[in-house]
Amino acid sequence: MNVRPDQLAGILNRQLHPLYLISGDEPLQVMESSDAVRAACRQQDYSEREVFDVDTSFDWQLLRDEANSLSLFSSRRILELRIPSAKPGREGGQALKDYAANPPEDTVLLITTGKLDAAQKKTAWFKALDQVGVVMQCWPVGADRLPAWIKQRFQSKGMQASREVVDYVCQRVEGNLLAAAQEIDKLHLLVGPGAVDLDSVRDAVADSSRFSVFELADSALAGDQARVIRILHGLRAEGVEPVLVTWALAKEVRLLAAVSANRASADYALKQAGVWQNRMALFKSCLARHTAASFNHCLQRCARIDGITKGQQTGNVWDELQTLGYQLAGSR
């Protein structure tokens, strides 16, 4: 039975199946879905747990032996197979088919794998598992569905986030659900449950006395040179790696250089580049202050900073970052 991640909770509430196959390259969904299966098993007294990490040298006879053996304490148990490659091989495929043909009683098999390709979904072992148990594939959440996912995540914490707050988080996580979950957890600690608006989030971040590389980029785009320097001093004092600061500034510079060279209107080019609506004004402000040539000059400085961080060029990386940030926040 093939299901979506949002359907798993309802299925677990109705009944436990003899096996679950959870695959995908979205680590948060795989992790939380696996945790949900374990929690459902514990509620029904599955107290024993055996974990097998599968690599090229794994002995599949271990799975057969576990399937044929009785529980040591005559209790219910969970067997876990972790297959990062999602390729059990010929022997593993046969072992999985054999298991699905005769799953042992009082045992739940939980299999987690990497992303399955189309060819693997046509294999006999995959079809055998699909017929007996629950198969779930965790796909990355696209930009169109990310705001709804983040809003639901806030609600699960008892927080009602405004549209501006949802967009704020979307901009900073760039589709990384694990980073989004961590950001929401942090805001829950700082702000607490209830209604959450952008001002309260900004106040909470300010109260924590921690500057972020994203605030640095926004300040540079807005043309606030004094704040750029202040944030850079804060980041350096906190021990933030220069490579992270370089990344935050360089990705905006590359986008600005591309948009500046585009003959289309700024609004159209920025929208095509994936810029969120509430950040349009920041980018347009920076575009108005600079020319394509000055953005290219900033790109050259980014390359120099990259060379310094890699030891290929000499110089003080923080001095160079300060110059880059000041230059980007200024005008041509």
N, C-alpha and C positions, 0 to 999 in steps of 0.2 A: 504494500500500500504506500503510494507516494504522497507525501504531505508537505505543506509549507511550514516554516518555523512558527508562524502565528497560529497554526492549527494544533501544534503539539500538546499544549496544555489541556485542551479539551479532550484529546484522545487519551492522555494519561489519566484524566479524571474518570473516564468511562471504564477503562480496563487496561491491564498490562499485557503487552504482546511478548512472545518468547524472544524476539530479537529486535534491535534497532540499529540501523545504519545511518550515521550522520556524517555527511561529507561536505566539503567546500573549502574555499580559501578566505573566508571571512571569520577570523579567529574568535571574535566575541560571540557571534551567534552559535558557532560550534561548541564553544565552552559552556555557554549558558543553557543550550539545549541538552548537552550531556549532563549538566548539573540537575536539570529538571527531571531527566530519566532516573538518575540516582536517588533524588529526593522522593520520587513516587515509589521507587522500590523500597526505600527505607520505611516509608509509611505502611508498607505491607509486609514488614518483617524480613526483608532480604538483608540479612545481617553480615553475611560473608562476602568478601570481594577479592577477586584475583585479577591482576592486571598483566597483560602481555604486550610488550613493545616489539613490533614486527619490523625486522630489517632483512637484508638478503641472506643472513645466516640463521634466521629463525627456524626452529624445528616445529613443524605443524603437527607433529605427533602429540605435542603438549595439549593442543586444543582437543584432539580426539580423546586423549586420556582423561581430561577434565570432563568432557561430555559423558564419558562412560563410567566415571567414578561417582560414588555417593558422597554427599556432603559429610565432612568429618564429624560435625555435630548434628546431623540430620536437620539442618536449617536451610532456609532459602538463601540463594547466593546470586551474585552478579559476576559475570565474566566480562572483562574488557579487553578488546583487541584494538591497539592503536597502530594504524598503518599510514604513516605520513605520505608515502609515495602513492597510495591508492592502487598499488599494483601487487596483489598477493602472489602472482606467478601461477604456474600450472599446478604445482602441488598445493599451494594455498587455496586456489580456486576450487580444487577438488575437495579439500577439507571443509570449505565453507558450504559447498553443495551437500556433502554428507551430513553436516551439522543441521542444515535447513530441512533435510529429508526426515530427520528424527531428533528434534530438539528435546533435550532432557527436561524432566519435570522440575518444578521449583527452581528454575534457573533462567535468568535473563542475560542474553548476550548483547553487549553494547559495543558496536564497532564504530570507530571514528577514523576518517581518512581525509586525505587532501582532496582537491577537486577531481571529480571523475569526468573523463572525456566521453565523447559519444561512443567510441569503440568499447569502452569498459561497460557502458550501460547495456550493451548488446550481448555481453558474456553470459554463459550459463549460470555462473555463481551469483551474478547480480540479479538475474531473473528469479533464481531460487530464493534469495533473500527477500526480494520484493513480494513474492507470493506468500511468504510465511509471516513476515514482520512488517515493521514500519521503516520506510526509506525516506530520508529527508536531505535535501540539498540546500546548502546555505549560500545564496548568491549575494554579492556585494549590493548594498543599497545605493541606487543611483541618485544623482543630484535632484531629480524630480520627486523622489520619495523620501529624501533625507529630512526635510522639514517636518513631515508628518511623523517620522520615526523619532526624531528628537523631541517633538511635542509630547508624544506618548510616553517617552522616557521620563520627561519632567513630571507628567501626571502620575507615573508609577511611584514617584518620590513624594507625592502629595503637593506638588508645586504646579501652579497655573502660570505658564510662561507666556508673555506677550509675543506678538509676531516679531518685534525688534530683537528680543532676547533669543528667539529661535534662530533668526538670521545671523545674529552675533556668533552663536555657537557653530552654525553651519560654515561660516567663513573661516573659522579657526581649525576645524577638524578635517576639512577637505575629503569627506567620505570615509574617514577612518573611524569606524564605530567604537573601537576600544578607546580612542582618544576622546570621542564624544561622551562616552559613559563616564570617563574619569573627570571630564570638565563639569558634567552635571553633578557628579558626586561632590566635587569641590564646592560648587555653588550651593549645594544643599547644606553643606557644613557651614558656609559663610552666611547664607541668607536665611535658610530654614524653610519649612513648608509654608504654603500659602501663595498669594499672588506675587509674581516676580516681574518687574519691569526693568528696562535697560538702565535707568538711573540707579536703582538699588543694586544692580549687578556691578555697575561701575564703582559705586561707593564701597561695595564689599571688596572689590579688587584693590581699591585704594587703601582701605583699612588694613589689608594684609601686607601692605608695604612691599609688594613685589611687582616689578614692572615686567611686562611680557614683550617678547620680540614682535608680537602682532601689534601692540600699542606703539612700538617703535616705528614700524612700517606705516601705520596710520598717521602718526605725527609727522613723518617725513612727507607723506602725500599731502597733508593739510598745510604744509609750509611752516610748521611751528619749530623753528630751529632751536630755540632755548629748551623746549621739551625733549627734542631729539638728543641733545647733549646730556640732559639730566637722566634720561632713560638709559643711555649708553653707560653712564657712570654707575647707575644702579645695577645693570646687568653684569658689568665687570666686577663690582663689589660682591655680587652674589655667586660669582664663579661660573657664570654661564659660558659654555664653550663658544669661542668666536665663530666656529663653523656654523652654528645654529643661527647666530646673528647675521652672518653673511648670507645664508640661505633665505632668511626672511626678507632682506633688502633686495637681493639679486633677483628673486622671482618676480617682485614688483617692477624692477627696472627692466627685465626682459619683456614683460607684458607691455609696459609703457613704450618701449622702443618699437615693438611690433605694431602697436596701435598708432603710434606717431608716423610710422612709415606707410600705414594703410591709407589709401586714397578715399575710403569710405568715411562717413561721418563718425565722429567720436562715439556718439551714442550707439550706433550700429556696431562699430568695431569692438567696443567694450562689452556689449551684450554677447557678441559672437565669441569673445574671449572668456565668457563665463563669469563676468564680474556681477556680483549681487547688486540689486537695485539701490539698496541703501548705502552702497560704497561708490556709486557712480560719481557723486559730487566730489569725493576725494580725488579720484583719478582725473576727472575733468579739470579740477583745480591745478593739479600737477602738470597736466598737459598744456594748460594755458601759460604756465610759467616757463616752460622749456621748449626746445626744438628737438628734432630728430637727432641732430648732431650732438646736443648736450646729453641726450639719453645714451647715445653710443659712447660718449666719453665716460659716462657712469658705468657702462658695461665693461669698458677697458679697466676701470678701477676695480670692479668686481673680480676680473680675471687676475689682476695683480694681488688682491687680497687672498684669493684662492691659492695663488702661487706661494705666498708667504706662509699660509697655514700648512701647506704641504712641504715647506722647507726648500722650495725651489727658487725662492727669491728672498732677499734680505729686507728687513723693515719691521716696524712695530705694528702688529695687526690691529690693535685698538686705536692707534692714531689714524690708520688708514680707514677704519670703520667710521671714526668720527668725521673724517673729511668727506667720506661718501654720504653719510647721513646728512651732514650740513649742506653739502652740495645739492642733494636731492630735495631737501626742504627749502632751498633757496630758489633762485631763478637763474636763467642763462646769463 
